[in-house]
Amino acid sequence: MKRAGFLALAVVFAAAISVGLSGCGNSSSGGLPPSSGGGGGGGTGGSGGNVTPIAVEQGPGGTSFVNTPFVTVRVCVPGSTTQCQNVKDVLLDTGSYGLRLLSSQVGISLPETTDGSGNTLAECTQFEGSYVWGSVATADVYMGGANNTGEVATSVPIQLIGSSSSPAAPSSCTSSGLPANDTVATLGANGILGVGLFVHDCGAACAPSSTSPPNPQPYYLCSSSSCTQTPLAESNQVQNPVALFANDNNGVVVKMNSVSDSGAATATGSLIFGIGTESNNGLGSATVLTVNGYGDVSTTYNGVTYSDPTSGTSTNAGSFFDTGSNGLFVLDATTLGNGISDCPTGSTSVGPSYYCPANPVSLTAINVGVNSATVSAPFTIANANTLLGVSTSFAFDNLGGAFGSGTEAFDWGLPFFFGRTIYFAINGAATPQGKGPYYAY
């Protein structure tokens, strides 16, 4: 997940606790917070029990991160149907896994996870340009249908960002020098809903039996004054709630309406749960692109194929589809050619990592699955300064920038989703076109 204003999460870690954990204790939030700003964060229902509306609009509290798809998530104290809260303006992110809510926006007491000695489980989630720190709690998570009660995942481990029950983030979390995204103003949302291709946000790499744990480990056990990194079993890790639904649990469909090439104040769409499980989520004529172990496909552009290296080192990387990225972060200006140029250094609207061609440029790439299936990927890059110069517009289908310093790849962010229906099959889950993980469009 990569975003203007902050670069967010592409979760690559995993962990597992070697001591017994239980859900106990309370979140530190007080009473219900005031209603968030924005236009409702996706509303409170959909056209079916497996549908949650998506709204792209100005964020809560007047935050101005563009191309931010918001949904509403309902959380309840496990086992309760009365101690519940609808949390609006949660960022929909197909590039990560798990639900993370700002503790300041949760007004019910969710049980936090502790070990037998009363130490609280916490997580440091590293983003590309920031981090979030907070305790792990347990909640029943509802989404879809009337009042967000169409689907439910029970006793889901989630992260409470900025919870005061945990000590300050340890140096192993903050040593990168990156800022913390622990407020509405810095996150641009009330939380993050990760519904990508995988179930756990770290997986076997963080389990006690792992021979190649991530460095640093993202999970910690915390006393009132200090925290110690710990391995963590997959069942206790923050995880994709969709995979825990009783039904419609094999993936999601993101269906976005089109927007004008000059931008729009708002945009709408639907997050549909399940693939081939209901009348509204069939694959139809979509082409399935299976992925590698990183959740990536390859992309061919101008006769060159960009993919993850199979061995050694490479300046190329794979391609992925990520609603949490608010631009088309593709290659670099020189490699794209065709009049694409970086925005000027010192630009008043955006940094030089964004593209500012004199006129919109239409290009075409080809996405290639591990299964050798191919799908055309036409896209357009317009002048970022011109687009973002309209202060009342928050949805753009042609905002783009460089993937990253020294790396050539394609991050198909939210602009690619406008006017398309894209499928995300969860790893190991059965679908009418075989087991996930795969993308399809």
C-alpha positions as CSV (number, residue, x, y, z in Angstrom):
1,M,0.0,0.0,0.0
2,K,1.5,3.3,-1.1
3,R,-0.1,6.7,-0.8
4,A,0.5,10.4,-1.3
5,G,1.0,12.0,2.0
6,F,2.0,8.7,3.6
7,L,3.3,5.5,2.2
8,A,1.4,2.6,3.7
9,L,1.4,-1.0,4.3
10,A,2.6,-4.0,2.3
11,V,2.6,-6.5,5.1
12,V,5.4,-9.0,4.8
13,F,5.8,-10.2,8.4
14,A,4.3,-12.9,10.5
15,A,4.5,-14.1,14.2
16,A,3.4,-16.7,16.8
17,I,3.3,-16.7,20.6
18,S,5.0,-19.5,22.4
19,V,3.0,-18.8,25.6
20,G,-0.7,-19.1,26.2
21,L,-2.7,-16.1,25.1
22,S,-6.2,-15.0,26.1
23,G,-8.5,-12.2,25.4
24,C,-8.8,-10.1,28.5
25,G,-8.5,-6.5,29.6
26,N,-10.1,-3.5,27.9
27,S,-9.3,-1.0,25.2
28,S,-8.4,2.4,26.6
29,S,-11.0,4.3,24.6
30,G,-13.7,6.1,26.5
31,G,-17.2,6.9,25.4
32,L,-18.2,6.8,21.7
33,P,-16.3,9.4,19.7
34,P,-18.2,12.0,17.7
35,S,-19.3,10.9,14.2
36,S,-16.4,11.1,11.7
37,G,-16.4,13.6,8.8
38,G,-16.6,12.6,5.2
39,G,-19.7,11.5,3.4
40,G,-20.5,8.5,5.4
41,G,-17.6,6.2,4.7
42,G,-19.6,3.9,2.5
43,G,-23.0,4.1,4.2
44,T,-24.6,1.4,6.3
45,G,-25.8,-1.2,3.8
46,G,-25.6,-2.5,0.3
47,S,-27.6,-4.3,-2.4
48,G,-27.1,-7.6,-0.7
49,G,-26.0,-9.2,2.5
50,N,-22.5,-9.8,1.0
51,V,-22.1,-6.2,-0.2
52,T,-20.5,-3.2,1.5
53,P,-20.6,0.2,-0.3
54,I,-17.3,2.0,-1.1
55,A,-17.1,5.8,-1.1
56,V,-14.1,7.8,-2.4
57,E,-14.4,11.3,-0.9
58,Q,-12.8,13.7,1.5
59,G,-11.7,11.9,4.6
60,P,-12.8,12.2,8.2
61,G,-12.1,15.5,9.9
62,G,-11.6,17.2,6.6
63,T,-8.4,15.3,5.8
64,S,-7.5,15.6,2.1
65,F,-5.8,12.4,1.0
66,V,-7.1,11.8,-2.5
67,N,-8.2,8.4,-4.0
68,T,-9.0,7.0,-0.6
69,P,-11.7,4.2,-0.7
70,F,-13.7,4.2,2.5
71,V,-15.9,1.5,3.9
72,T,-17.8,1.1,7.2
73,V,-16.9,-1.8,9.6
74,R,-19.0,-2.9,12.5
75,V,-17.1,-4.3,15.6
76,C,-18.6,-5.9,18.7
77,V,-17.3,-7.2,21.9
78,P,-17.0,-11.0,21.2
79,G,-20.3,-12.7,21.7
80,S,-22.3,-9.5,22.2
81,T,-24.9,-8.0,19.8
82,T,-25.4,-4.9,21.9
83,Q,-21.8,-3.7,22.7
84,C,-21.2,-2.8,19.1
85,Q,-20.0,0.2,17.0
86,N,-20.1,1.1,13.3
87,V,-16.7,2.6,12.5
88,K,-16.9,4.8,9.4
89,D,-14.2,6.0,7.1
90,V,-12.0,2.9,7.2
91,L,-9.5,2.7,4.4
92,L,-10.1,-0.4,2.1
93,D,-6.7,-1.9,1.4
94,T,-6.3,-4.9,-0.9
95,G,-2.6,-4.7,-0.4
96,S,-2.6,-5.8,3.3
97,Y,-4.3,-8.3,5.6
98,G,-6.2,-7.5,8.8
99,L,-8.3,-4.9,10.5
100,R,-6.5,-2.0,12.2
101,L,-8.6,0.7,13.9
102,L,-7.5,3.9,15.6
103,S,-8.1,3.4,19.3
104,S,-9.3,7.0,19.5
105,Q,-12.2,6.1,17.2
106,V,-13.3,2.9,19.1
107,G,-15.7,3.7,21.9
108,I,-16.4,0.1,23.1
109,S,-14.1,-1.9,25.3
110,L,-12.7,-4.7,23.2
111,P,-10.7,-7.4,25.1
112,E,-7.0,-7.1,24.6
113,T,-4.8,-10.2,24.1
114,T,-2.5,-11.0,27.1
115,D,-0.3,-13.9,28.1
116,G,-0.5,-15.8,31.4
117,S,1.5,-13.2,33.2
118,G,-0.8,-10.3,32.1
119,N,1.6,-8.9,29.5
120,T,-0.3,-7.3,26.6
121,L,0.3,-8.4,23.0
122,A,1.2,-5.4,20.7
123,E,2.3,-5.0,17.1
124,C,4.5,-2.6,15.2
125,T,3.2,-2.5,11.7
126,Q,5.8,-1.1,9.4
127,F,4.6,0.9,6.4
128,E,6.8,2.0,3.5
129,G,6.9,5.5,4.8
130,S,5.5,5.3,8.3
131,Y,4.5,2.9,11.1
132,V,1.6,2.2,13.4
133,W,1.9,0.8,17.0
134,G,-0.8,-0.6,19.2
135,S,-2.2,-3.5,21.1
136,V,-3.9,-6.6,19.6
137,A,-7.5,-7.0,20.7
138,T,-10.3,-9.4,19.8
139,A,-13.6,-8.4,18.1
140,D,-16.5,-9.8,16.2
141,V,-16.3,-8.1,12.8
142,Y,-19.4,-7.5,10.8
143,M,-19.7,-6.2,7.2
144,G,-22.2,-6.0,4.4
145,G,-26.0,-5.9,4.3
146,A,-28.3,-3.8,6.4
147,N,-26.5,-2.0,9.2
148,N,-23.4,-3.9,8.4
149,T,-24.7,-7.2,9.8
150,G,-24.7,-9.3,6.6
151,E,-21.4,-11.2,7.2
152,V,-19.6,-11.9,10.5
153,A,-16.2,-13.1,11.6
154,T,-16.1,-14.0,15.3
155,S,-13.3,-13.4,17.7
156,V,-10.9,-11.8,15.1
157,P,-7.5,-10.5,16.3
158,I,-7.3,-6.8,15.2
159,Q,-4.9,-4.0,16.0
160,L,-5.9,-1.0,18.0
161,I,-3.6,1.8,16.8
162,G,-2.3,4.2,19.4
163,S,-3.9,2.3,22.3
164,S,-2.7,3.8,25.6
165,S,-2.7,0.4,27.4
166,S,0.7,-0.4,25.6
167,P,3.9,1.4,26.5
168,A,5.5,3.8,24.0
169,A,6.7,2.1,20.9
170,P,10.1,0.5,21.5
171,S,13.2,1.6,19.7
172,S,13.2,-1.5,17.4
173,C,9.9,-0.2,16.1
174,T,10.9,3.5,15.8
175,S,14.6,3.2,14.8
176,S,13.8,3.7,11.1
177,G,13.0,7.4,11.9
178,L,9.7,7.2,10.1
179,P,6.7,9.0,11.5
180,A,3.8,7.3,13.3
181,N,0.4,7.2,11.6
182,D,-1.6,7.1,14.9
183,T,-4.1,9.9,14.4
184,V,-6.9,10.7,12.0
185,A,-4.9,13.6,10.7
186,T,-1.9,11.5,9.8
187,L,-3.6,8.3,8.7
188,G,-6.4,10.1,6.7
189,A,-8.8,7.5,7.9
190,N,-10.2,5.9,11.1
191,G,-8.5,2.6,10.3
192,I,-7.4,0.2,7.7
193,L,-9.3,-2.9,6.4
194,G,-6.8,-5.3,4.8
195,V,-8.6,-7.8,2.5
196,G,-5.8,-8.9,0.2
197,L,-4.8,-12.3,-1.0
198,F,-3.5,-13.8,2.2
199,V,-5.0,-14.6,5.6
200,H,-2.4,-13.6,8.2
201,D,-0.4,-10.4,8.3
202,C,2.8,-12.3,8.9
203,G,2.1,-16.0,8.7
204,A,4.5,-18.9,9.3
205,A,7.6,-16.5,9.2
206,C,6.6,-15.2,12.7
207,A,5.7,-18.6,14.2
208,P,7.9,-20.1,16.9
209,S,9.1,-22.8,14.5
210,S,10.2,-20.4,11.8
211,T,13.8,-20.6,10.8
212,S,13.7,-17.3,8.9
213,P,11.8,-14.9,11.1
214,P,11.4,-11.3,10.0
215,N,13.9,-8.7,11.3
216,P,12.6,-7.1,13.4
217,Q,9.8,-9.3,14.7
218,P,6.5,-7.2,14.5
219,Y,4.9,-8.6,17.6
220,Y,5.7,-7.8,21.2
221,L,4.7,-8.8,24.7
222,C,4.5,-5.6,26.9
223,S,4.5,-5.0,30.6
224,S,3.4,-1.6,31.9
225,S,6.9,-0.2,31.2
226,S,8.6,-2.2,28.4
227,C,8.1,-4.5,25.5
228,T,9.9,-7.6,24.2
229,Q,9.7,-9.0,20.7
230,T,8.0,-12.4,20.5
231,P,7.1,-15.1,17.9
232,L,3.4,-15.6,17.5
233,A,1.2,-18.4,16.3
234,E,-0.8,-17.7,13.2
235,S,-4.1,-18.1,15.0
236,N,-3.2,-15.1,17.3
237,Q,-2.0,-12.9,14.5
238,V,-3.9,-10.0,13.0
239,Q,-5.7,-11.5,10.1
240,N,-8.0,-10.9,7.1
241,P,-11.6,-11.1,8.6
242,V,-13.1,-12.2,5.3
243,A,-11.3,-15.5,5.5
244,L,-13.1,-16.1,8.8
245,F,-16.7,-15.6,7.5
246,A,-18.9,-18.6,7.7
247,N,-19.9,-18.0,4.0
248,D,-18.6,-15.9,1.1
249,N,-15.1,-16.4,2.6
250,N,-12.9,-17.3,-0.4
251,G,-12.1,-13.7,-1.6
252,V,-13.5,-10.3,-2.4
253,V,-14.6,-8.4,-5.5
254,V,-13.9,-4.7,-5.8
255,K,-16.3,-3.0,-8.3
256,M,-15.7,0.7,-8.9
257,N,-17.7,3.1,-11.1
258,S,-15.9,5.3,-13.6
259,V,-14.9,8.9,-12.9
260,S,-14.1,11.7,-15.3
261,D,-10.5,12.1,-16.5
262,S,-10.5,15.6,-15.0
263,G,-11.4,14.1,-11.6
264,A,-14.5,14.1,-9.4
265,A,-15.5,15.2,-5.9
266,T,-16.6,11.7,-5.1
267,A,-16.7,8.2,-6.5
268,T,-18.6,5.1,-5.5
269,G,-18.3,1.3,-5.8
270,S,-19.0,-2.0,-4.0
271,L,-16.9,-4.4,-1.9
272,I,-18.5,-7.8,-2.6
273,F,-17.6,-10.8,-0.4
274,G,-17.0,-14.2,-2.0
275,I,-16.1,-15.4,-5.5
276,G,-18.7,-17.6,-7.2
277,T,-20.6,-18.1,-4.0
278,E,-23.6,-15.8,-4.8
279,S,-25.4,-14.5,-7.9
280,N,-23.6,-11.2,-7.6
281,N,-20.0,-12.4,-7.4
282,G,-19.4,-14.8,-10.3
283,L,-16.2,-14.5,-12.3
284,G,-18.0,-14.2,-15.7
285,S,-15.5,-13.5,-18.4
286,A,-12.7,-12.3,-16.1
287,T,-9.3,-13.7,-16.7
288,V,-7.6,-15.4,-13.7
289,L,-4.0,-14.3,-13.1
290,T,-2.3,-16.6,-10.5
291,V,0.4,-15.1,-8.4
292,N,3.8,-16.1,-7.0
293,G,4.6,-16.4,-3.3
294,Y,4.8,-12.6,-2.9
295,G,1.3,-12.2,-4.2
296,D,2.6,-10.7,-7.5
297,V,2.1,-11.1,-11.2
298,S,4.4,-9.9,-14.0
299,T,3.9,-6.9,-16.3
300,T,5.2,-6.5,-19.8
301,Y,5.7,-2.9,-21.0
302,N,7.4,-1.8,-24.2
303,G,8.8,-5.3,-24.7
304,V,10.3,-5.7,-21.2
305,T,8.8,-8.0,-18.6
306,Y,9.0,-6.8,-15.0
307,S,8.7,-9.5,-12.4
308,D,10.1,-10.6,-9.0
309,P,13.6,-12.2,-9.3
310,T,13.8,-15.9,-8.9
311,S,17.3,-15.8,-7.5
312,G,20.0,-13.2,-6.8
313,T,19.2,-9.6,-7.0
314,S,17.3,-7.5,-9.5
315,T,16.1,-3.9,-9.8
316,N,12.8,-5.3,-11.1
317,A,9.9,-6.4,-9.0
318,G,6.5,-7.9,-9.5
319,S,3.1,-6.2,-10.0
320,F,0.0,-6.1,-7.8
321,F,-3.4,-4.5,-7.5
322,D,-3.8,-2.3,-4.4
323,T,-6.7,-0.1,-3.5
324,G,-4.6,1.3,-0.7
325,S,-2.3,3.0,-3.2
326,N,-3.8,6.3,-4.3
327,G,-1.8,6.5,-7.5
328,L,-0.6,4.4,-10.4
329,F,3.0,3.9,-9.1
330,V,4.6,2.5,-12.3
331,L,8.3,2.3,-13.3
332,D,10.0,5.7,-13.7
333,A,9.5,8.6,-16.1
334,T,12.5,7.7,-18.3
335,T,11.5,4.1,-18.6
336,L,7.8,5.0,-19.4
337,G,8.9,7.6,-22.0
338,N,6.2,9.0,-24.3
339,G,6.4,12.4,-22.8
340,I,6.0,11.3,-19.1
341,S,8.0,13.6,-16.8
342,D,8.5,14.0,-13.1
343,C,6.8,16.9,-11.3
344,P,9.3,19.8,-10.7
345,T,11.3,19.8,-7.6
346,G,9.7,22.2,-5.1
347,S,6.3,21.7,-6.6
348,T,3.6,23.3,-4.4
349,S,1.1,20.5,-4.7
350,V,3.1,17.2,-4.9
351,G,6.6,15.9,-4.7
352,P,8.9,15.1,-7.6
353,S,8.1,11.4,-7.3
354,Y,4.8,12.1,-9.1
355,Y,4.3,12.5,-12.9
356,C,3.5,15.8,-14.5
357,P,3.4,15.4,-18.3
358,A,2.4,18.4,-20.3
359,N,-0.7,16.6,-21.6
360,P,-2.3,13.3,-20.5
361,V,-0.5,10.3,-21.9
362,S,-2.3,7.0,-22.6
363,L,-0.2,3.8,-22.4
364,T,-0.8,0.1,-22.4
365,A,0.9,-2.8,-20.5
366,I,0.2,-6.5,-20.3
367,N,-0.3,-8.2,-17.0
368,V,0.9,-11.9,-16.9
369,G,0.0,-14.5,-14.3
370,V,2.1,-17.3,-13.1
371,N,-0.3,-19.5,-15.1
372,S,0.8,-17.6,-18.3
373,A,-2.6,-16.0,-18.7
374,T,-2.5,-12.4,-20.0
375,V,-4.7,-9.3,-19.7
376,S,-4.3,-5.9,-21.3
377,A,-3.8,-3.1,-18.9
378,P,-4.4,0.3,-20.5
379,F,-3.8,3.3,-18.3
380,T,-3.4,7.1,-18.6
381,I,-1.1,9.4,-16.7
382,A,-2.0,13.1,-16.3
383,N,-0.3,16.1,-14.7
384,A,-0.5,15.6,-11.0
385,N,-0.2,19.3,-10.3
386,T,-3.1,20.1,-12.5
387,L,-5.3,17.3,-11.0
388,L,-4.5,18.1,-7.4
389,G,-4.9,21.8,-8.0
390,V,-8.7,21.4,-7.8
391,S,-9.2,21.4,-4.0
392,T,-12.8,20.0,-4.3
393,S,-11.8,16.8,-6.2
394,F,-10.8,13.6,-4.4
395,A,-11.1,10.9,-7.1
396,F,-8.8,10.6,-10.1
397,D,-8.3,7.8,-12.6
398,N,-5.0,9.1,-14.0
399,L,-2.9,10.2,-11.1
400,G,0.5,8.5,-11.2
401,G,4.1,8.5,-10.0
402,A,7.3,6.5,-9.9
403,F,7.2,3.1,-8.2
404,G,10.3,3.8,-6.0
405,S,13.9,4.7,-6.1
406,G,15.9,2.2,-8.0
407,T,13.1,-0.4,-8.4
408,E,11.1,-1.0,-11.6
409,A,7.6,-2.4,-11.0
410,F,3.8,-1.7,-11.3
411,D,1.7,-0.9,-8.3
412,W,-1.8,-0.8,-9.9
413,G,-3.4,1.6,-7.3
414,L,-6.9,2.8,-7.0
415,P,-6.9,4.8,-10.3
416,F,-6.7,1.4,-12.1
417,F,-9.9,0.2,-10.4
418,F,-12.2,3.0,-11.6
419,G,-14.5,1.5,-14.2
420,R,-13.3,-2.1,-13.5
421,T,-14.3,-5.1,-11.5
422,I,-11.2,-6.9,-9.9
423,Y,-11.3,-10.2,-8.0
424,F,-9.0,-11.2,-5.1
425,A,-9.0,-14.9,-4.3
426,I,-7.6,-15.8,-0.8
427,N,-4.7,-18.1,-0.5
428,G,-5.8,-21.8,-0.3
429,A,-9.5,-21.0,-0.7
430,A,-11.5,-22.9,-3.2
431,T,-13.2,-21.0,-6.0
432,P,-14.9,-22.0,-9.3
433,Q,-11.6,-21.3,-11.1
434,G,-9.4,-23.2,-8.6
435,K,-7.8,-22.3,-5.4
436,G,-6.4,-18.9,-4.5
437,P,-4.3,-16.8,-4.4
438,Y,-5.1,-15.1,-7.7
439,Y,-6.3,-11.8,-9.2
440,A,-8.9,-11.7,-11.9
441,Y,-10.3,-8.9,-14.1
